[in-house]
Amino acid sequence: MLKYKKPRTKGKFSFTRYFQKFKEGDKVAVAKELSIPFPYSKRLQGRTGTVLAKKGATYYVEIKDLNKPKRYFIKPIHLKKIEN
C-alpha cells in the first residue's frame, strides 16, 4: 500500500475520479486517493462493497467486515467501480 505520492504527482488528482457517478447496487472497491484526506482507518483500503445510496457529495457504501456488514459515507474519489 502506498503511503505517499512521488514528488511530481504530489497534490494532483484525477477530475474524472472526483466527479464519477455510481448507481445504487454498484459494486465498488475502496482505493484511497493520497492527495485528499481519508477519514477512515487504513485497513479499509482495498475492501469491496455495495453502494446503497447517494447523500450529498458522498456515497453510502456497505462493506462486510468478517460477517458483520458495516456502512460508511465515502467520497467518490476514494472509490473504484468493479465490473461484474
Stockholm file with secondary structure:
# STOCKHOLM 1.0

chainA/1-84         MLKYKKPRTKGKFSFTRYFQKFKEGDKVAVAKELSIPFPYSKRLQGRTGTVLAKKGATYYVEIKDLNKPKRYFIKPIHLKKIEN
#=GR chainA/1-84 SS CCSSCCTTTTTCCCHHHHTCCCCTTCEEEECCCTTSCCCSCGGGTTCEEEEEEEETTEEEEEEEETTEEEEEEECGGGEEECCC
#=GC SS_cons        CCSSCCTTTTTCCCHHHHTCCCCTTCEEEECCCTTSCCCSCGGGTTCEEEEEEEETTEEEEEEEETTEEEEEEECGGGEEECCC
//
